[in-house]
Amino acid sequence: MVTVGLCVRLTAAPGKEGEVAAFLESALPLVEAEPETTAWFAARIDTSTFLIFDVFPNESGREQHLVGPVAEALAARGAELFAEAPVIERIELLATKLPG
């Protein structure tokens, strides 16, 4: 069961849209290594706007993710890739449907 999540909106810097997409695609193996990250999605909303949505069984899993390798990579490359700081929203899940 998952109880909490994150919704992260990213705006690519002009000309960096392809690099942001590639960065998000390359983050998948990092997330797959996080046992508390139950589901993780990286999506494109429009040409320069991207979204990460992920869910966790508890607050501890969410906090581990927020200091994990994807967060570190975002921080390291943020000034280069993004037009503005990522908007990170902590969410509480009310109902879910997951495979399995």
N, C-alpha and C positions, 0 to 999 in steps of 0.2 A: 504494500500500500504506500502511496505517496501522499504527503500532506502539505509540502511547501515547494516553492519554485522560484525561478528568476525569469524575468522578461527584460532583455537587454536590447536597446535600440542603438544602432551604430550608423553614423553618417560618414560616408567615405569622403576624403578630401578630393577636390577636383583632380581628375586624371588617375586616381588611385582605386577606382571601382573594381577593376580586374584583380588588383593585388589584395583587396579586402576579401573578395570572393575566394581567391586561392588560399588566403590565410585561414579563412573559416573552414574550408575543405581540409586543410592540413591539420586542423585542430582535432579532427575526429579520433585519431588514435590516442591522443592524450586523454580525451574524455572517456574512451572505452576502457582505459586503465583505472578509472575512478569507480570503485565498487559502489559508492553511495549515489552516484549519478544514475538514476533509474532510466531516464529518457532525456535526450538532448537533440535539439533541432537548430539548424542554422538555415536561415531563409533570406531571400531577397524580396523586399517590398516593391522597390522601384529601382531605377538606374543606380542611385547612390545611397539608398537606405536599406539597411540589413537588420535582421532580428535574430537573436539567440533566445531560445526558450528551453528551459531545462527544469526537471523535477527531481525531488529527493524524498526519501522516506521520513526525514526529520530535519530539524534545525542544524544538528551536527553535520550531516551530509552536505547541507547547503553551505555552511561555513567552511568546510574542508575544500569545497569547490572554489569558493571565493578567494582562497589563498593558494590554489593549485596551479599547475603548469599553464593552463589556458589563461587564467587571470594574469599570471606573470608575463606571458607572451603579449597579451593585450596592452599591459602597462609599458612593456619595453618598446613596442612599435606604435603605440597610440598617437604620439605627436606626428609621426610620419604618415600614418594611414588615414587618420580621421580628421574631419573638419571641426569637430567639437568633441568634448568628453562624452563617452558612452553614458546613456541614461539607463541606470540599473534600478529595476523595480522588484522588490521582494513581494511575492504573492503567496496567498494561502489558497490551497486547492479545496474546492467544495465538493466536486465530483470528478471522477476520472474513469477512463476506459483504456486499459493497456492490454497488449497481447499477452497471452500466457494463461 
